[in-house]
Amino acid sequence: MVRVRFAPSPTGSLHLGNALTAVANRRFATAHDGVLLLRIDDTDPTRSVAGGEEAILDDLAWLGVAWEEGPVRQSERGALYAGAVERALEAGVVERDADGSVRLARGGATLVRADGTATYQLASVADDLALEVTHVIRGNDHRPNLPVQQAIARALGGSLPEVIHHGLVLGEDGKKLSKRHGHSSIAELRDEGFPAEAVRAYLAELDLPEHDVNLDLARLRRLAVDAIAAMPDGAIAEAAGAPVEVVPALRGARTLVEVREYAQLVLDPAPVDVGAAARPTLERFAELRVPAPEWLSLAEGKAIVREVKAVGGDLRALRLALTGAERGPELGAVLAAISRDEALRRVS
């Protein structure tokens, strides 16, 4: 059976490149009726941050990446690593230095630090062998580790799983994504209002790139628009914290942050003084709105906007009066989302 693993270090929210690896492993396991194991590579305490593992679990859940086994934490598997090293020492393929560290007899790669803790290289290989991983799917930045890990696997009496490397996700400057680029982590994308479906779709489109790829933010934004457009009314209302009746006015939003902003404009706009010049427009709007039903359909809302425009009305002023902002939801949809009495109150 195919067994793959996703093995992040608990350093906080997943970077987009790590998320690509997670999605690729999930897809590979599913395609082969296999198993995805989640392993937390926490042998180096200097790289672990408080709440780091929880952030990873939250990111994976948000992305919809499920796993069958784990999380397995390397910090809890010291006995396994110690046993593997003892067998390698007995076989004469590794040697202990005067300071207590252990390294390969050939190549010199350190397996155990002087304090007795396993290095990343040893722990990773020992776990892959013990957990019967069949395929390792990871980023190109791990390519230099391959010969060392193959040698360690042989020293432990096994052979490394099949390894598949994929390209990294880079910033516009061609360098590995980092906080300085923005949009680099799943948490950042979530906070910026990108729906999970859009991020997952983008990563799926990248598949397993042979070479490094630059983050295509324009494509990600397009996928966000499509994802929001495809969301059921109830899901949009929940994301906005608004009644479902308001949803038609939120449909044009480009991010979930904008969805919430649109809802605020519709439900609780800031008061704005539109000036005396806008009075004829607002009076004409009131004349059209009074005889209409208490609640308008979207088509009826659009029809009133067309009527106001046809007589030379100032739609900018009308929008300001109704939403408190110069830009925002489609004006006809705003009219469909608020009652007649509320609309008349705002233009009075």
BADOTOR-105347 format. One record per residue (C-alpha): x, y, z; residue in three letters; residue number from 1. Coordinates in steps of 0.1 Angstrom, whole numbers, plus 5000, padded with zeros to 4 digits. Example, Ala and Ser with C-alpha at 12.3 -4.5 7.8 and 13.67 -1.06 7.14 Angstrom:
% BADOTOR-105347
PT    c1    c2    c3  code  pos
PT  5123  4955  5078   ALA    1
PT  5137  4989  5071   SER    2
***
This chain:
% BADOTOR-105347
PT    c1    c2    c3  code  pos
PT  5000  5000  5000   MET    1
PT  5012  5035  4992   VAL    2
PT  5021  5054  5023   ARG    3
PT  5031  5091  5021   VAL    4
PT  5038  5116  5048   ARG    5
PT  5036  5153  5053   PHE    6
PT  5062  5164  5078   ALA    7
PT  5062  5201  5088   PRO    8
PT  5082  5216  5116   SER    9
PT  5060  5234  5142   PRO   10
PT  5071  5269  5132   THR   11
PT  5036  5283  5128   GLY   12
PT  5012  5288  5099   SER   13
PT  5022  5268  5068   LEU   14
PT  5040  5287  5040   HIS   15
PT  5023  5284  5007   LEU   16
PT  5051  5261  4995   GLY   17
PT  5046  5237  5024   ASN   18
PT  5008  5238  5017   ALA   19
PT  5016  5228  4982   LEU   20
PT  5035  5198  4996   THR   21
PT  5006  5189  5018   ALA   22
PT  4980  5190  4990   VAL   23
PT  5003  5170  4967   ALA   24
PT  5007  5143  4993   ASN   25
PT  4970  5142  5000   ARG   26
PT  4962  5139  4963   ARG   27
PT  4989  5112  4957   PHE   28
PT  4976  5091  4986   ALA   29
PT  4940  5095  4974   THR   30
PT  4949  5086  4938   ALA   31
PT  4966  5054  4949   HIS   32
PT  4941  5044  4976   ASP   33
PT  4969  5050  5001   GLY   34
PT  4975  5066  5035   VAL   35
PT  4987  5100  5044   LEU   36
PT  5006  5102  5076   LEU   37
PT  5010  5136  5094   LEU   38
PT  5043  5138  5112   ARG   39
PT  5055  5168  5132   ILE   40
PT  5093  5172  5128   ASP   41
PT  5100  5188  5162   ASP   42
PT  5135  5174  5170   THR   43
PT  5150  5209  5170   ASP   44
PT  5135  5230  5198   PRO   45
PT  5150  5262  5184   THR   46
PT  5127  5259  5154   ARG   47
PT  5095  5251  5174   SER   48
PT  5072  5280  5184   VAL   49
PT  5044  5280  5209   ALA   50
PT  5012  5271  5192   GLY   51
PT  5031  5261  5160   GLY   52
PT  5016  5226  5158   GLU   53
PT  4981  5239  5164   GLU   54
PT  4985  5265  5136   ALA   55
PT  4995  5238  5112   ILE   56
PT  4965  5216  5122   LEU   57
PT  4942  5246  5117   ASP   58
PT  4957  5254  5083   ASP   59
PT  4953  5218  5071   LEU   60
PT  4917  5217  5084   ALA   61
PT  4909  5250  5066   TRP   62
PT  4924  5237  5034   LEU   63
PT  4905  5204  5037   GLY   64
PT  4936  5183  5038   VAL   65
PT  4928  5152  5059   ALA   66
PT  4952  5125  5070   TRP   67
PT  4947  5089  5081   GLU   68
PT  4974  5086  5107   GLU   69
PT  4991  5109  5131   GLY   70
PT  5001  5134  5142   PRO   71
PT  5032  5115  5150   VAL   72
PT  5056  5138  5170   ARG   73
PT  5094  5131  5166   GLN   74
PT  5100  5146  5201   SER   75
PT  5082  5115  5215   GLU   76
PT  5102  5090  5195   ARG   77
PT  5137  5093  5210   GLY   78
PT  5138  5056  5220   ALA   79
PT  5134  5046  5183   LEU   80
PT  5162  5069  5172   TYR   81
PT  5185  5057  5200   ALA   82
PT  5179  5021  5191   GLY   83
PT  5186  5027  5154   ALA   84
PT  5219  5044  5162   VAL   85
PT  5230  5015  5186   GLU   86
PT  5224  4990  5158   ARG   87
PT  5244  5011  5134   ALA   88
PT  5272  5014  5159   LEU   89
PT  5273  4977  5164   GLU   90
PT  5274  4972  5126   ALA   91
PT  5304  4996  5124   GLY   92
PT  5288  5019  5099   VAL   93
PT  5287  5049  5122   VAL   94
PT  5311  5061  5149   GLU   95
PT  5309  5080  5181   ARG   96
PT  5331  5111  5186   ASP   97
PT  5348  5122  5218   ALA   98
PT  5320  5147  5226   ASP   99
PT  5294  5120  5224   GLY  100
PT  5280  5128  5190   SER  101
PT  5275  5101  5164   VAL  102
PT  5282  5105  5127   ARG  103
PT  5284  5084  5096   LEU  104
PT  5318  5066  5092   ALA  105
PT  5317  5077  5056   ARG  106
PT  5306  5111  5047   GLY  107
PT  5306  5125  5082   GLY  108
PT  5270  5135  5085   ALA  109
PT  5260  5139  5121   THR  110
PT  5232  5116  5133   LEU  111
PT  5232  5123  5171   VAL  112
PT  5242  5156  5187   ARG  113
PT  5266  5157  5216   ALA  114
PT  5236  5161  5240   ASP  115
PT  5222  5128  5227   GLY  116
PT  5193  5141  5206   THR  117
PT  5187  5129  5171   ALA  118
PT  5194  5153  5142   THR  119
PT  5167  5160  5116   TYR  120
PT  5185  5138  5091   GLN  121
PT  5185  5107  5114   LEU  122
PT  5150  5112  5127   ALA  123
PT  5135  5117  5093   SER  124
PT  5151  5086  5078   VAL  125
PT  5144  5064  5109   ALA  126
PT  5108  5075  5109   ASP  127
PT  5104  5069  5071   ASP  128
PT  5117  5034  5076   LEU  129
PT  5098  5026  5108   ALA  130
PT  5065  5040  5095   LEU  131
PT  5069  5022  5062   GLU  132
PT  5066  5052  5041   VAL  133
PT  5067  5043  5004   THR  134
PT  5070  5077  4987   HIS  135
PT  5084  5110  5000   VAL  136
PT  5070  5140  4982   ILE  137
PT  5088  5173  4991   ARG  138
PT  5102  5205  4978   GLY  139
PT  5133  5210  4958   ASN  140
PT  5150  5226  4987   ASP  141
PT  5154  5191  5002   HIS  142
PT  5174  5178  4972   ARG  143
PT  5207  5183  4989   PRO  144
PT  5195  5160  5017   ASN  145
PT  5189  5131  4993   LEU  146
PT  5224  5115  4992   PRO  147
PT  5229  5120  5029   VAL  148
PT  5196  5104  5038   GLN  149
PT  5202  5075  5014   GLN  150
PT  5235  5068  5032   ALA  151
PT  5217  5070  5066   ILE  152
PT  5191  5046  5054   ALA  153
PT  5217  5021  5043   ARG  154
PT  5235  5025  5077   ALA  155
PT  5202  5017  5094   LEU  156
PT  5199  4986  5073   GLY  157
PT  5172  4998  5049   GLY  158
PT  5166  5019  5018   SER  159
PT  5151  5053  5014   LEU  160
PT  5115  5054  5000   PRO  161
PT  5111  5067  4965   GLU  162
PT  5116  5104  4966   VAL  163
PT  5097  5129  4944   ILE  164
PT  5108  5165  4945   HIS  165
PT  5087  5194  4933   HIS  166
PT  5095  5231  4925   GLY  167
PT  5092  5258  4951   LEU  168
PT  5068  5287  4952   VAL  169
PT  5087  5319  4948   LEU  170
PT  5079  5356  4952   GLY  171
PT  5079  5381  4924   GLU  172
PT  5116  5387  4930   ASP  173
PT  5124  5351  4923   GLY  174
PT  5133  5343  4959   LYS  175
PT  5116  5318  4982   LYS  176
PT  5084  5332  4996   LEU  177
PT  5088  5348  5030   SER  178
PT  5069  5373  5052   LYS  179
PT  5085  5402  5034   ARG  180
PT  5066  5392  5002   HIS  181
PT  5032  5391  5019   GLY  182
PT  5007  5364  5009   HIS  183
PT  5033  5339  5019   SER  184
PT  5014  5318  5046   SER  185
PT  4981  5302  5048   ILE  186
PT  4972  5324  5078   ALA  187
PT  4980  5356  5058   GLU  188
PT  4959  5344  5029   LEU  189
PT  4930  5335  5052   ARG  190
PT  4933  5369  5069   ASP  191
PT  4933  5386  5035   GLU  192
PT  4899  5370  5028   GLY  193
PT  4909  5343  5002   PHE  194
PT  4884  5314  5005   PRO  195
PT  4899  5281  5013   ALA  196
PT  4884  5267  4980   GLU  197
PT  4904  5292  4960   ALA  198
PT  4937  5285  4977   VAL  199
PT  4932  5247  4974   ARG  200
PT  4923  5251  4937   ALA  201
PT  4954  5272  4931   TYR  202
PT  4976  5246  4947   LEU  203
PT  4959  5218  4928   ALA  204
PT  4966  5237  4895   GLU  205
PT  5002  5239  4904   LEU  206
PT  5002  5201  4908   ASP  207
PT  5038  5189  4912   LEU  208
PT  5058  5216  4893   PRO  209
PT  5091  5203  4880   GLU  210
PT  5107  5237  4884   HIS  211
PT  5102  5266  4908   ASP  212
PT  5071  5288  4901   VAL  213
PT  5064  5324  4909   ASN  214
PT  5033  5330  4930   LEU  215
PT  5006  5342  4905   ASP  216
PT  4986  5365  4928   LEU  217
PT  4963  5376  4899   ALA  218
PT  4953  5340  4893   ARG  219
PT  4947  5334  4930   LEU  220
PT  4925  5365  4931   ARG  221
PT  4905  5353  4901   ARG  222
PT  4900  5319  4918   LEU  223
PT  4888  5338  4949   ALA  224
PT  4862  5356  4929   VAL  225
PT  4850  5324  4914   ASP  226
PT  4849  5306  4947   ALA  227
PT  4828  5334  4963   ILE  228
PT  4805  5334  4934   ALA  229
PT  4800  5296  4938   ALA  230
PT  4793  5298  4976   MET  231
PT  4757  5290  4987   PRO  232
PT  4738  5320  5001   ASP  233
PT  4740  5305  5036   GLY  234
PT  4778  5302  5035   ALA  235
PT  4782  5338  5023   ILE  236
PT  4758  5350  5050   ALA  237
PT  4778  5331  5076   GLU  238
PT  4811  5345  5064   ALA  239
PT  4796  5380  5065   ALA  240
PT  4779  5376  5098   GLY  241
PT  4748  5390  5081   ALA  242
PT  4712  5379  5073   PRO  243
PT  4708  5358  5042   VAL  244
PT  4685  5385  5027   GLU  245
PT  4716  5407  5023   VAL  246
PT  4735  5381  5002   VAL  247
PT  4726  5395  4968   PRO  248
PT  4745  5427  4977   ALA  249
PT  4775  5407  4987   LEU  250
PT  4779  5386  4955   ARG  251
PT  4803  5410  4937   GLY  252
PT  4829  5409  4965   ALA  253
PT  4864  5398  4956   ARG  254
PT  4874  5385  4990   THR  255
PT  4857  5374  5022   LEU  256
PT  4871  5405  5038   VAL  257
PT  4853  5425  5012   GLU  258
PT  4822  5404  5018   VAL  259
PT  4822  5416  5054   ARG  260
PT  4829  5452  5044   GLU  261
PT  4800  5451  5019   TYR  262
PT  4777  5437  5047   ALA  263
PT  4787  5466  5069   GLN  264
PT  4779  5491  5042   LEU  265
PT  4745  5476  5037   VAL  266
PT  4735  5470  5073   LEU  267
PT  4751  5498  5092   ASP  268
PT  4766  5525  5070   PRO  269
PT  4784  5555  5084   ALA  270
PT  4764  5587  5081   PRO  271
PT  4775  5610  5053   VAL  272
PT  4765  5645  5044   ASP  273
PT  4759  5643  5007   VAL  274
PT  4753  5681  5003   GLY  275
PT  4724  5702  4991   ALA  276
PT  4732  5695  4954   ALA  277
PT  4722  5659  4959   ALA  278
PT  4687  5667  4972   ARG  279
PT  4669  5665  4938   PRO  280
PT  4684  5630  4932   THR  281
PT  4674  5618  4966   LEU  282
PT  4639  5633  4963   GLU  283
PT  4634  5615  4929   ARG  284
PT  4646  5583  4944   PHE  285
PT  4621  5586  4972   ALA  286
PT  4593  5593  4947   GLU  287
PT  4602  5560  4930   LEU  288
PT  4607  5540  4962   ARG  289
PT  4575  5550  4981   VAL  290
PT  4550  5532  4958   PRO  291
PT  4572  5501  4954   ALA  292
PT  4569  5470  4977   PRO  293
PT  4584  5470  5011   GLU  294
PT  4610  5446  4999   TRP  295
PT  4623  5447  4963   LEU  296
PT  4636  5420  4941   SER  297
PT  4670  5424  4926   LEU  298
PT  4654  5432  4892   ALA  299
PT  4631  5458  4909   GLU  300
PT  4661  5474  4926   GLY  301
PT  4680  5477  4894   LYS  302
PT  4650  5492  4877   ALA  303
PT  4648  5520  4902   ILE  304
PT  4685  5528  4897   VAL  305
PT  4679  5530  4860   ARG  306
PT  4650  5554  4865   GLU  307
PT  4671  5576  4887   VAL  308
PT  4699  5576  4861   LYS  309
PT  4675  5583  4833   ALA  310
PT  4665  5616  4848   VAL  311
PT  4701  5627  4853   GLY  312
PT  4702  5617  4889   GLY  313
PT  4736  5616  4907   ASP  314
PT  4741  5579  4914   LEU  315
PT  4773  5587  4934   ARG  316
PT  4753  5608  4958   ALA  317
PT  4726  5581  4961   LEU  318
PT  4752  5555  4969   ARG  319
PT  4767  5577  4995   LEU  320
PT  4734  5583  5011   ALA  321
PT  4725  5546  5011   LEU  322
PT  4759  5530  5020   THR  323
PT  4781  5558  5034   GLY  324
PT  4808  5550  5008   ALA  325
PT  4816  5559  4972   GLU  326
PT  4823  5523  4962   ARG  327
PT  4808  5490  4972   GLY  328
PT  4780  5466  4963   PRO  329
PT  4759  5470  4932   GLU  330
PT  4734  5497  4940   LEU  331
PT  4704  5477  4928   GLY  332
PT  4714  5449  4951   ALA  333
PT  4716  5473  4980   VAL  334
PT  4681  5484  4974   LEU  335
PT  4670  5447  4974   ALA  336
PT  4688  5441  5007   ALA  337
PT  4671  5469  5027   ILE  338
PT  4635  5477  5034   SER  339
PT  4616  5506  5020   ARG  340
PT  4614  5524  5053   ASP  341
PT  4652  5520  5059   GLU  342
PT  4660  5532  5024   ALA  343
PT  4638  5563  5028   LEU  344
PT  4653  5570  5062   ARG  345
PT  4688  5570  5047   ARG  346
PT  4680  5595  5020   VAL  347
PT  4658  5618  5042   SER  348
***
